[in-house]
């Protein structure tokens, strides 16, 4: 898996670009970065852009569940940008594990996803 992180609005928004299959090692990068922002801002927003996504390895799935339970109320909005129908289903399934408002966007709607993740934030785009 390849993960690239980028902060927007000085860290209130975390943009994560991911491809391949999520592993436990990927969460060892993602969790500290996300927890640092949560500690600083309280609640954050995440824009998760997936390319050629293959799902999770077993260790990655377990880390994801633990993260979701620990930070159930810490994510305000989660935008998922993908290109497959099952990825849209994944966004629906994620609602069980977070209080965040979740929205799925097709890759052709990337600009709309960015607009939505910024909407109502302390600073405009």
N, C-alpha and C positions, 0 to 999 in steps of 0.2 A: 504494500500500500504506500502511496505517496500522499503526504499531508503538507499543505502550505498554509500558514496563518498570516492574516493581515488584520490589523486593528483599524477601525474607523471611529470617528468621533472621539478620538483620544482614548479608545478602549471600551466605550460603551457598547460598540458593535464589534463582534469578532467574525471575520469572514474566514471560512475554512474551505479550502479546495482539496478534494479527496478523489483518489482514483484507485481502482483495484479492490482488494479485500481487506477489511479492517481487522487488525490483529491486536493482541494485548500490548505489543510494543508501540503501536500507534496511539493507544490510550495513555501510555507512559509519557508521550509528548503532549497530547491534547489536554489531559486532566490538569497538570500543573499550570499550563497557560490559562486555561479557563478559570481555575480556582483563584489565580492571582487577580484576574479581572473582577471576579465576584467579590473578593475581599475588598478591592478598591472601590467598586461602584454599587455593591449590593445586588442589584439585578442587572443583567446584561441581555443583549440580543445576539442571536447567532444566525448568520447566513451560511448555509451548508451547501456548497456547490459540488455535485458529484459527477464524475466523468468515468465511464467504463466501470461502474460500480459492480462488484461481484458479491456483495454481502459481507458477512462476518465469519472469521475463524471462531471456533468455540471460545477461546480465551478472550477474544475481542468482544464477543456477545456478552460474556459475563461481566467484563469491565464496563460495558455500556449500561447494563442493568444496574450495577452498583452506583455508577455515576448518576444515573437518572433518579434513583431513589434518594441519594444523598442531596441532590440539588433540585428536588422536585419543584420548589418555589423560587429558584434563583434565576431562571431563564424567563424573561418577559415575553419575547417573541422568538420563534424559530422559523426561518424560511428555508425550505429545501428546494434546490433547483436541480432537476434531473432530466432524463430523456426516455424513461421507460415506464410503462403502466404500473409495474409492480413497485416502483419507487414511490408512486403516488399512494399506493396501498400502505407502504411503509410509513408515510407521513400520518396516515389515519391511525395506524397501530401505535405510533409514538404517543398519541394523546393519552394513552393509559398511564404513561410514566412521567408526565410532567403537567404542571399547571400553565405552562406557556401556551400562548396563542400560536398555533401552527398553521402554516400555509404552504402548499406545494405549488411550484411553478415549473412549467416546461422550460427547457433550455431557451426556446425562442422568446420567453418572457423574462429573461434575465434583468432587463431594465426595470420591469414592473416589480420584480422581487426586491431590488435595491430600493426602489421608492417605498415599498411596503415596509421594509425593515427599518427605514428612517422615519416613517410616518409617526407623528406625535412625539418624536424624540426631543430632547432638550435643545438640540441644534438642528437647523435645516440642512438639507443636502447642499 
